[in-house]
Amino acid sequence: MRLPTAPRAALTRLRRDAVFGLAGISVQFLALLVLSVPWLVYSDTAMPLLGVLVAVALPIAALVAAGPAFTRMQRRRFKGLLGIDIPGPARRGPELRYNLLVAPAVACGAVLAWSCAFVGVAAPTALWSELGGQVKFLPTAMAATFVTALGLALLALACWLTGALARLDIRAATALLGPDPAKELERRVEDLTERRAGTVDAADAERRRIERDLHDGAQQRLVSMAVNLGLAKATLSDLPEEARKVIDEAHREAKEAIEELNNLVRGLHPAVLDDRGLDAALSGLAARATLPVRLDVGIPERPAPTVEAVAYFVVSESLANITKHARATGAEVTVARTGDILRVVIADDGVGGADPARGSGLAGLVGRVGSVDGTFDLSSPRGGPTVITVELPCVL
């Protein structure tokens, strides 16, 4: 007959914790053997005080020197029996605290738990065996019942102690045998920063690939179609009026599609940004804007390509938002590099009231700036002016 799932899982966990505790006792038995060697050797010899001090100090020094070996044994115990991998390197002070204080204390607790279990099973068994299964007097029956209840309580206490000691050992070993938490956090932050930078670079490279495919593929096909439609409109003069209207409409839509595709390609990643840098790319944005834009770019040294792309996107999207929503008569864009920080400021004299929470395109800017560890600040009171200040690290 199979046990239900919950009791079976509890028994499996108890067996695992018991084996884990027994392995810990075995490791501490080795340490106890090292400590007892001088006393075993000189058990029949009267030692002076200095000899006693040496007999105490030398084994402790040996345990300290063997600390890394004991740590490796403990890590293998956690990995092999519980599947818990404790990374290195261990710190010397915490390592000694675990090996000389925590691990012996946990082993003593495990011995106590096993002693409780032995008493809990042996005492009632011995008493009932002595009675031969027959209770002749009431006091004897009461005593037997009391001993049986006490044995069951001790057995339950042993089970609880086994699990509690295993959990305590896990927490202590993770905290004391592992690397410095601050250094480990710093290492993880560095790893995440490198991975994020790689992801941003990969996304930027993908945008460039899409831009090349659109420019060399779909855009060229649209240009060819527009040229053919223009030739048809100019040369086929004997067509019916309805056909000429269809050709005129198709020609107009083809040119509009080319213009939209040009804007899309420039928005993805303009070629001039790679060829001539941020100053030239922003000059093109300012020239194409539908309102006067005063541009001031002072960059003695070009930042990383990804940072340039983010700065360009911020200015492009901001000018588009100003045109659509601000009802402004002019805008000003200032780009300057101070040390390793690229500072971009976009200001307009519009009605203000811009809010990233309303989905005006500003939320996308905040995410794009945050992808390179930049900061985004918006000041847009009712009535204006609106000022966007973005600071980007020049080196990723």
C-alpha positions as CSV (number, residue, x, y, z in Angstrom):
1,M,0.0,0.0,0.0
2,R,1.4,3.4,-1.1
3,L,1.3,6.3,1.3
4,P,-0.5,9.5,0.3
5,T,1.6,12.1,-1.4
6,A,2.0,14.5,1.6
7,P,3.2,11.9,4.1
8,R,5.4,10.3,1.5
9,A,7.0,13.6,0.8
10,A,7.5,14.3,4.5
11,L,9.2,11.0,5.0
12,T,11.4,11.6,2.0
13,R,12.4,15.0,3.4
14,L,13.0,13.5,6.8
15,R,15.2,10.8,5.4
16,R,17.2,13.3,3.4
17,D,17.7,15.6,6.4
18,A,18.7,12.7,8.6
19,V,21.3,11.5,6.1
20,F,22.5,15.1,5.7
21,G,22.9,15.5,9.5
22,L,24.7,12.1,9.8
23,A,27.2,13.3,7.1
24,G,27.7,16.5,9.2
25,I,28.4,14.4,12.3
26,S,31.0,12.4,10.3
27,V,32.8,15.5,9.2
28,Q,32.9,16.8,12.8
29,F,34.1,13.4,14.0
30,L,37.2,14.0,11.8
31,A,37.7,17.3,13.6
32,L,37.2,15.7,17.0
33,L,39.8,13.1,16.1
34,V,42.3,15.9,15.2
35,L,41.7,17.5,18.6
36,S,42.0,14.3,20.5
37,V,45.3,13.1,19.0
38,P,47.6,14.7,21.6
39,W,45.5,13.4,24.5
40,L,45.5,9.9,23.0
41,V,49.3,9.9,22.6
42,Y,50.0,11.2,26.1
43,S,47.1,9.6,27.9
44,D,49.4,7.8,30.3
45,T,51.9,10.6,30.9
46,A,51.5,13.5,33.3
47,M,51.9,16.7,31.3
48,P,53.0,20.0,32.7
49,L,50.9,23.1,32.1
50,L,52.9,24.1,29.0
51,G,52.3,20.7,27.6
52,V,48.6,21.0,28.2
53,L,48.6,24.4,26.4
54,V,50.5,22.9,23.5
55,A,48.2,19.9,23.4
56,V,45.2,22.3,23.1
57,A,46.8,24.9,20.8
58,L,48.4,22.6,18.2
59,P,45.1,20.7,17.2
60,I,43.2,24.0,17.0
61,A,46.0,25.4,14.8
62,A,45.8,22.3,12.7
63,L,42.0,22.7,12.3
64,V,42.5,26.3,11.3
65,A,45.1,25.3,8.7
66,A,42.8,22.6,7.4
67,G,39.9,25.0,7.2
68,P,39.8,25.0,3.3
69,A,39.8,21.2,3.2
70,F,36.9,21.1,5.7
71,T,35.1,23.8,3.7
72,R,35.4,21.7,0.5
73,M,34.0,18.7,2.3
74,Q,31.1,20.7,3.6
75,R,30.4,22.1,0.1
76,R,30.4,18.6,-1.3
77,R,28.0,17.5,1.4
78,F,25.6,20.3,0.6
79,K,25.9,19.7,-3.2
80,G,25.6,16.0,-3.1
81,L,22.9,15.5,-0.5
82,L,20.8,18.7,-0.9
83,G,21.7,19.9,-4.3
84,I,22.7,23.3,-2.9
85,D,25.8,24.8,-4.7
86,I,27.7,27.2,-2.4
87,P,30.1,29.2,-4.6
88,G,33.5,30.3,-3.6
89,P,35.8,31.7,-2.6
90,A,35.1,31.6,1.1
91,R,36.1,34.5,3.4
92,R,38.7,33.4,6.0
93,G,37.0,34.7,9.1
94,P,33.4,33.5,8.3
95,E,34.9,30.2,7.1
96,L,36.6,29.6,10.5
97,R,33.4,30.6,12.4
98,Y,31.4,28.0,10.5
99,N,34.0,25.2,10.8
100,L,34.9,25.8,14.5
101,L,31.6,27.0,15.9
102,V,28.5,26.5,13.8
103,A,29.2,23.1,12.3
104,P,30.1,21.5,15.7
105,A,27.1,23.0,17.3
106,V,24.8,21.7,14.5
107,A,26.5,18.3,14.8
108,C,25.8,18.2,18.6
109,G,22.2,19.1,17.9
110,A,22.0,16.2,15.4
111,V,23.4,13.9,18.1
112,L,20.8,15.1,20.5
113,A,18.1,14.6,17.9
114,W,19.2,11.0,17.3
115,S,19.4,10.4,21.0
116,C,15.8,11.6,21.5
117,A,14.8,9.3,18.7
118,F,16.6,6.3,20.2
119,V,15.1,6.9,23.6
120,G,11.6,7.5,22.1
121,V,11.7,4.1,20.4
122,A,13.7,2.1,22.9
123,A,12.1,3.0,26.2
124,P,8.5,2.1,25.4
125,T,9.7,-1.0,23.6
126,A,11.7,-2.2,26.6
127,L,8.9,-1.5,29.0
128,W,6.2,-3.4,27.1
129,S,8.6,-6.3,26.5
130,E,9.2,-6.5,30.3
131,L,5.5,-6.6,30.9
132,G,5.1,-9.3,28.3
133,G,2.2,-7.5,26.8
134,Q,0.1,-8.1,29.9
135,V,-0.8,-5.3,32.3
136,K,-1.6,-6.7,35.8
137,F,-1.9,-3.6,37.9
138,L,-3.3,-0.1,37.2
139,P,-0.1,1.8,38.2
140,T,1.9,-0.3,35.9
141,A,-0.5,0.4,33.0
142,M,-0.4,4.1,33.7
143,A,3.4,4.2,33.8
144,A,3.6,2.2,30.5
145,T,1.1,4.6,28.9
146,F,3.1,7.6,30.2
147,V,6.4,6.2,28.9
148,T,4.8,5.5,25.5
149,A,3.4,9.0,25.2
150,L,6.8,10.4,26.2
151,G,8.6,8.2,23.7
152,L,6.3,9.4,20.9
153,A,6.9,13.0,22.0
154,L,10.6,12.5,21.9
155,L,10.4,10.9,18.5
156,A,8.4,13.8,17.2
157,L,11.0,16.2,18.7
158,A,13.7,14.3,17.0
159,C,12.0,14.6,13.6
160,W,11.5,18.4,14.2
161,L,15.1,18.9,15.3
162,T,16.4,17.1,12.3
163,G,14.6,19.4,9.9
164,A,15.3,22.5,11.9
165,L,19.0,21.8,12.1
166,A,19.2,21.1,8.4
167,R,17.5,24.5,7.6
168,L,19.8,26.3,10.1
169,D,22.9,24.6,8.6
170,I,21.8,25.7,5.1
171,R,21.4,29.3,6.2
172,A,24.7,29.4,8.1
173,A,26.7,27.7,5.4
174,T,25.3,29.9,2.7
175,A,26.1,33.1,4.7
176,L,29.6,32.0,6.0
177,L,31.1,29.6,3.4
178,G,30.1,31.7,0.3
179,P,31.8,34.8,-1.1
180,D,31.3,38.3,0.3
181,P,27.7,39.3,-0.4
182,A,28.7,42.9,-1.3
183,K,31.4,41.6,-3.8
184,E,29.0,39.0,-5.1
185,L,26.3,41.7,-5.7
186,E,28.9,43.9,-7.4
187,R,29.9,41.0,-9.6
188,R,26.3,40.3,-10.5
189,V,25.7,44.0,-11.3
190,E,28.7,44.0,-13.6
191,D,27.5,40.9,-15.3
192,L,24.0,42.3,-15.8
193,T,25.5,45.6,-17.1
194,E,27.5,43.7,-19.6
195,R,24.6,41.7,-20.7
196,R,22.4,44.7,-21.0
197,A,25.0,46.6,-23.0
198,G,25.2,43.5,-25.3
199,T,21.4,43.5,-25.7
200,V,21.3,47.2,-26.5
201,D,24.1,46.8,-29.1
202,A,22.3,43.9,-30.7
203,A,19.1,45.8,-30.9
204,D,20.9,48.8,-32.5
205,A,22.6,46.4,-35.0
206,E,19.2,44.9,-35.8
207,R,17.7,48.4,-36.4
208,R,20.6,49.2,-38.8
209,R,20.0,45.9,-40.6
210,I,16.3,46.8,-41.0
211,E,17.2,50.2,-42.2
212,R,19.6,48.8,-44.9
213,D,17.0,46.3,-46.0
214,L,14.3,48.9,-46.3
215,H,16.6,51.3,-48.1
216,D,18.1,48.8,-50.5
217,G,14.9,46.7,-51.0
218,A,11.4,48.1,-50.6
219,Q,12.5,51.8,-51.1
220,Q,14.2,51.1,-54.4
221,R,11.2,49.1,-55.6
222,L,8.9,52.0,-54.7
223,V,11.1,54.4,-56.5
224,S,11.2,52.2,-59.6
225,M,7.4,51.9,-59.5
226,A,7.0,55.7,-59.1
227,V,9.3,56.3,-62.1
228,N,7.4,53.9,-64.2
229,L,4.1,55.4,-63.3
230,G,5.5,58.9,-64.1
231,L,6.6,57.7,-67.5
232,A,3.2,56.1,-68.1
233,K,1.5,59.4,-67.2
234,A,3.8,61.4,-69.5
235,T,3.9,59.1,-72.5
236,L,0.5,57.4,-72.6
237,S,-1.5,60.4,-73.7
238,D,-4.2,58.5,-75.5
239,L,-5.6,56.7,-72.4
240,P,-9.1,57.2,-71.3
241,E,-9.7,59.8,-68.6
242,E,-10.5,57.1,-66.0
243,A,-7.3,55.3,-66.6
244,R,-5.3,58.6,-66.4
245,K,-6.9,59.3,-63.1
246,V,-6.0,55.8,-61.8
247,I,-2.3,56.3,-62.9
248,D,-2.2,59.8,-61.4
249,E,-3.5,58.5,-58.1
250,A,-1.1,55.5,-58.1
251,H,1.8,57.9,-58.9
252,R,0.8,60.2,-56.0
253,E,0.5,57.4,-53.5
254,A,3.8,55.9,-54.6
255,K,5.6,59.2,-53.9
256,E,3.8,59.5,-50.5
257,A,4.8,56.0,-49.7
258,I,8.5,56.8,-50.6
259,E,8.4,59.9,-48.3
260,E,6.9,57.9,-45.4
261,L,9.5,55.2,-45.9
262,N,12.2,57.8,-46.0
263,N,11.0,59.1,-42.7
264,L,10.8,55.6,-41.2
265,V,14.3,54.8,-42.3
266,R,15.7,58.1,-40.9
267,G,13.8,57.3,-37.6
268,L,15.3,53.8,-37.4
269,H,18.9,54.8,-37.9
270,P,20.0,57.5,-40.3
271,A,23.1,56.8,-42.4
272,V,24.4,60.3,-41.8
273,L,24.7,59.4,-38.1
274,D,27.2,56.7,-38.8
275,D,29.0,58.7,-41.5
276,R,29.3,62.2,-40.1
277,G,28.1,62.0,-36.4
278,L,25.5,63.4,-34.2
279,D,26.0,67.1,-35.3
280,A,25.2,66.4,-38.9
281,A,22.3,64.1,-38.1
282,L,20.7,66.6,-35.8
283,S,21.3,69.4,-38.4
284,G,19.2,67.3,-40.8
285,L,16.4,66.9,-38.2
286,A,16.4,70.7,-37.6
287,A,16.3,71.5,-41.3
288,R,13.3,69.2,-41.9
289,A,11.3,70.4,-38.9
290,T,8.1,72.4,-39.6
291,L,9.0,75.0,-37.0
292,P,12.2,77.0,-36.4
293,V,14.8,75.0,-34.4
294,R,17.9,76.6,-32.9
295,L,20.6,73.9,-32.7
296,D,23.8,74.1,-30.6
297,V,26.0,71.0,-30.6
298,G,29.3,70.9,-28.9
299,I,30.9,67.5,-28.9
300,P,34.7,67.5,-29.1
301,E,34.7,63.7,-29.2
302,R,32.1,61.3,-30.5
303,P,30.4,59.1,-27.9
304,A,29.7,55.4,-28.3
305,P,27.5,54.6,-31.4
306,T,24.6,53.3,-29.2
307,V,24.6,56.5,-27.2
308,E,24.6,58.6,-30.4
309,A,21.6,56.6,-31.6
310,V,19.7,57.2,-28.3
311,A,20.5,60.9,-28.4
312,Y,19.3,61.2,-32.0
313,F,16.1,59.3,-31.2
314,V,15.4,61.6,-28.2
315,V,15.8,64.7,-30.3
316,S,13.8,63.3,-33.2
317,E,10.9,62.1,-31.1
318,S,10.9,65.3,-29.0
319,L,10.7,67.5,-32.1
320,A,7.9,65.3,-33.4
321,N,6.0,65.7,-30.2
322,I,6.5,69.5,-30.2
323,T,5.1,69.7,-33.7
324,K,2.1,67.5,-32.9
325,H,1.1,68.7,-29.4
326,A,2.9,71.8,-28.1
327,R,1.5,74.5,-30.5
328,A,5.0,76.1,-30.2
329,T,6.5,78.8,-32.5
330,G,10.1,77.6,-32.0
331,A,12.3,75.0,-30.3
332,E,15.9,74.9,-29.1
333,V,18.2,71.9,-29.0
334,T,21.5,71.9,-27.0
335,V,23.9,69.0,-27.0
336,A,27.1,69.2,-25.0
337,R,29.6,66.7,-23.6
338,T,31.1,67.1,-20.2
339,G,33.6,64.4,-19.3
340,D,31.9,61.1,-19.8
341,I,28.3,62.6,-19.8
342,L,26.4,63.6,-22.9
343,R,23.8,66.2,-22.0
344,V,20.9,66.8,-24.4
345,V,18.4,69.6,-23.7
346,I,15.2,70.2,-25.8
347,A,13.1,73.2,-25.0
348,D,10.1,74.8,-26.7
349,D,7.8,77.8,-26.1
350,G,4.5,75.8,-26.4
351,V,1.6,75.4,-24.1
352,G,3.3,72.8,-21.8
353,G,1.4,70.2,-19.8
354,A,3.4,67.3,-21.3
355,D,3.1,64.1,-19.2
356,P,4.8,60.7,-20.0
357,A,1.9,58.9,-18.3
358,R,-0.5,60.1,-21.0
359,G,1.3,58.1,-23.7
360,S,2.5,61.1,-25.7
361,G,5.6,59.3,-26.9
362,L,7.6,60.5,-23.8
363,A,7.2,57.1,-22.1
364,G,9.2,55.5,-25.0
365,L,11.9,58.1,-24.5
366,V,12.2,57.3,-20.8
367,G,12.6,53.6,-21.6
368,R,15.1,54.3,-24.4
369,V,17.2,56.6,-22.2
370,G,17.1,54.1,-19.3
371,S,18.4,51.3,-21.5
372,V,21.8,52.9,-21.5
373,D,21.7,54.0,-17.8
374,G,20.8,57.5,-18.7
375,T,18.6,60.0,-16.8
376,F,15.5,61.7,-18.1
377,D,14.0,64.9,-16.6
378,L,10.9,66.7,-17.8
379,S,9.7,70.2,-16.8
380,S,6.4,71.1,-18.5
381,P,4.1,73.4,-16.4
382,R,0.8,74.5,-17.8
383,G,1.4,77.4,-20.2
384,G,4.9,76.3,-20.9
385,P,7.8,76.2,-21.5
386,T,8.6,72.5,-21.8
387,V,12.2,71.5,-21.2
388,I,13.5,68.0,-21.6
389,T,16.9,67.2,-20.1
390,V,18.6,63.9,-20.8
391,E,22.0,62.8,-19.6
392,L,23.7,59.8,-21.2
393,P,27.0,58.0,-20.3
394,C,29.3,58.4,-23.3
395,V,31.0,55.0,-22.8
396,L,28.9,51.8,-22.2
